[in-house]
Amino acid sequence: MNQLINDPANVVTDALRGIAAAHPELRVDHENRIVYRGDAPVQGKVGLVSGGGSGHEPLHAGFVGPGMLDAACPGEIFTSPVPDQIMTATKAVDGGAGVLHIVKNYTGDVLNFEMAAEIAAAEAGVAVAAVVTDDDVAVQDSLYTAGRRGVGVTVLVEKIAGAAADQGRSLPEVADVARKVNANGRSMGVALSSCTVPTAGKPTFDLPDGQMEVGIGIHGEPGRRRVPLAPAAEIAEMLVSPILGDLDFTGGDGVIAFVNGMGASPLIELYIVYNEVAAILGKAGITIARSLVGPYITSLDMAGCSVTLLKADDEILRLWDAPVRTPALRWGA
């Protein structure tokens, strides 16, 4: 497989060096593999720490900065960060108001973040709360999870909880906002090709030409079913219908509609899908209050996309609109 890498064993290390070179406003701890916002810890502010396997960029390191995360802990490709790494980040971003862990629902991530929180509390007295994202409606359990997988809503949780923390809200208040976002968000994805882990050098799974996997996970886990490739309008229907069937999105202040690229699908295709999603929602009487389109939680070089809908209210929209300055998400003052 043709890839822009040096040594397959050093992909994460080399990428972190690139992040440090490209974004001097961040601080990268290369020894512990942690990306910090440059001014961390911010005194009196709840610190936000997230992380997970590498290969999903810009998640999570691309969302470090004012208005989002205080630190991100990248593991090896599709592998959880280790407890000592998470614990080090947790202690480093504690400005006296406690730390919120935002954790995708994958077994290794959940266990390692729990262990890190216990160590940080015991060794440094850091108050830690955790929110586990589990928004994927495709499958109940998977190769890596008990329960639903944490996928696209993770980006929205990090943005909205980050804004709440920047407002000076307390740890319980920030955690409540994060849980509210997770509870009101649903996602589903489709793969048009497999991804290729650099150390493996070959596709993770076999997906013949003219076929697509509906309900795929972000690590190449199997989805609901394999079907013939269809037009974008039909794909959008396959993704949106299960989401609308799982949660009532009518009423309130509309939705935040997020069409995410899995890594290899170009933006022109994502906009085609977004247009179809918007049409489906319009027919269902659901108003789109805000939108996000682009590759924000990827799976290396997988072709495909996911759709995330978040039921919004005035608080969620105000926090979404609040300024953010990170490498991958940036608006406002």
N, C-alpha and C positions, 0 to 999 in steps of 0.2 A: 504493500500500500504506500502511495506517495504522501508523505507528511512533512511539514516544515518543522523538523526537530533536529537535535543533535543526537544524543544518546537516549534511547527509549527509557532507560532507567533514571534519567535526570530531567524528565519533562517538567515536573512540578518545581524543582529547584531552579531550572532555567527560566520558567515562566515568572516565578517570584522575583527574580533579578530584573526581568523585563518590566514588571509592575513598578518596582522601586525606581527604575530609570525613567519610566514614562510619567510617573506621578510623584514628584518630590514632596507634594503636600501630604502624602501618607508616610508612615514609618513602618518599615518591614523588618521584622526580627527573623533573620534567615536561619539562625540556629534552631529556633523553636517553630519556625514556619507559621508566623502570625502576621497579619496585616492590620495596623492600627491607624486610626485617624491621627493626624499629626499632633493635635492638642490633647490627646487622651493622657490621663483621665481628666474629665471635666468636672470640677468640684461642684457638688450639689445636684448633679444630673444623674439620672439612672443610666447606667452603662448597658449597651446592647451588644451581645456576642452571638454570632451564629457561625455556622461552618458545616462542613460535610466533605464528601469526596470531591476531588478536583475533576475537571471534565465537564462541569456545568456552567462555566464562565459565561457571563460576568458574575453569576451567583458564585460565591458570596463576596469575594474580595472586591469586586467592582461596585459594591454597594456600601463601602466603608467611607464615611465622611459625615459632615454636618447634615442632620436631617434623617440619617439612617443609622448604620451600624457604627459602633466604636471599635470593634475588632472582628476579624474573620479568621477562622482556623481551617485552612485547606488540608485535607488528607491526601493520600495518594489517589490515583485515578479510581473513582467509584468506591473509595474506601474511607471509612470514618476517620476523623482526626482522633488522636489518642487522648486519654484523660489528662495527662500532664500538660499537654499543649493547651487544651481548653481551660484547665485550671490556671495556668500562667496568664492567659489572656484575661480571664475573669478577675484575677487579683489586680492586674495592671490597669484595667479600665474602671475600677471601683473608685468613684469620687465621693463616697460617703453616703450615697443614696441607694446603694444596692445595684444588682446586675440582673438583667433579664436574658435568659437563654432562649433563642428561637431555634427550634429543632425540627427538622423534617422527620416524619414517622418512618424511619428505617431502624431496624433493631440495633445495629451497631451504634448509630448516632445517639439513639435514646439512652442506651446503657452507658456510653462513654460520657455524655453530658451529665447524666445523673451522678456518676462517680466523681466527675470534676467538681460539681456543685458541692458535694459532701466534703471533699478535700478543702476547697476554698473556704467553706464555712468553718471547718474544724481548725485549719491552720491560720486563717487571717480574719475570721469573724465576718466574712462577706455574706450579706443577705442576698440569696439567689432565688429567683422565681423562674419557672420554665413554662413555655408554651410550645406544644407539639402540633405541627400542622399536619392535617390529614384530609385534604380536600379532593382527592382523586376518586371519582365515582365509578371508574372502570371496573375495578375488582375489589373485593373485600379484603383478601389476603394475597400476598405475593411471595416471591422467592426471598425477599429481604424484609418483609413486614408482617406484623400481626395487626390486622385492621387495615384501614385505607392508607395509601401512600401520600406523603406530603410532596406536592408539586408546585404548580404555578402560584397558588395563593401565598406561598412563602415570600415572594417578591413584594406583594401588597402588604403583608404583615410587617415586613422589615421597614417599608416606607412609612406606613401609618403609625406604627408603634414608635418609630424613630422620631416622627414629628411630635408625638405626645411626650416623649422623653425630653425633647428640646424645649417644650413648653414648661418644664419643671415639675411635671406630674410625679406623684410618688410611685414606688415600685408596684404596689398593688393596683394602682390606677393604670399604669402602662401595661401591666400584664392583662388587666381586664379588657383594654382596648384590643390587644393582640388576640385574645381569645374570641372577642366579638367578631373580628375580621375573619378569623379561621372558621367560626361557626356559620358565617353568612357567605362563604365562598365555596365554589365547586369548580372542578376542572376535569378535562378529559383530553387525551392526546391520540395522535395517529402517527405511525412511522411509515415512510415510503422506502426507507433503506435502513440497514443496520448501522451501528457505529463500530469503529475500530479502535480498540484499546492499544496504545502504542507498544506496550510490552508483548501483546499477543500477536500483533502484526497481521491479523485477519479479522473479518467481520465477526461480531459477537454471535449473530444468529443468521440463518440462511433465509433470505426473503427474495423469492424469484422475481424476475422482471414481470411487471404487470400485476403484482400483488401488493397489498398493504396490510399492516397490522393495526387494527382499531383497538384503542385502549391501552397502548403501549406504556411502559414505565420509562423513567428517565435513565435507567441503567440497561435498557434492552430487555427488561422483563416481558414475558408474554402478555398480550392484551386479552380482550374479550373474544376476538375472532379474527381470522385472516380472510380477506375478501378481495375480489378483483379491484384494481385501481379504478377510481370513479372521478367524475368532474368535481371541481371545488365546491359547487353548490351541494352536491350529495354528501361530500365529506363533512362540510359544515353541519349539515343536518344530523349526521351520525354522531357528531361531537356534542352539539347543542341539545338535542332531544333528551339524552340521558341526564344532562345537567338540569334541565327544566323539570324533568320528572322526579328529581331528587329533592328539590327545594322550590318553594313558591317565591318567585322573583317579582311578582306584580306588587303594585303599591309602593309606598315609601318614596324615596327620592331617586328612583331609578337604579341603574347598575354601573359599576366600573367594568367595562368589557376589555379583556386582555387577550390578544392573539399573539402567541409566543412561537418563535421559530426554534426548532430543535438543533440547529447548528448549520445545516447545509442548504436549507431552503432559502432562496433569496427573498429580499424584502418585497419585491413586486408580487410574488406568490402569496405572501402573508397579507398584503393589502387586498388581493382578490378574495382570500378567505374571510377577511374582516368584513368586506362588503356583503358577503353572503350571510355572515353571522348577524350583521345589522339588519338585514332584510328579515331573517327569521325572528329576531326579537321584535321588530316592528309589527309583524303579523300577530305575535303573541301579546301585543299591548304592553311591551316592556320598553321603557325609556332608557337610552344610554346617556348617562350623566357625564362620564369621563371615559377615555379610551387610552390604551397602550398597545402598540404594535411593534414587535421586533424580537430579536433573539436575546432574551433575558435570563432564561433558565434552560440551558442547552444540554445535549447529550453528545459531546464531541462532534463528530461529523455526520450525525444522523440527519437524514432528510425527513421532513414532516413538521407538524405543528401541534400545539395544544390550545385549547380555549379555556379561559378562566372567567367566570362571572362572579362579581361580588355585589351583593345586595347592599345598597348604600343608604345612609341617612345623612343629616346635616353635619353631624360630628365627623363621620368618616370622610365626607367630601372636603370639609375644612382642613382636616389633617392631610389628606391627599394633596391638596393645593398648596400646603405650606412649603417654604423653600427647601430645596435639597441640593447638595453639592457633593456628588460622588463621581468617580470615573464613568459610570454607566448610566446614571440617572441624575439629571441636573435641570432645575428650573427655579424661578423666583429670584429673590434678592441675592 
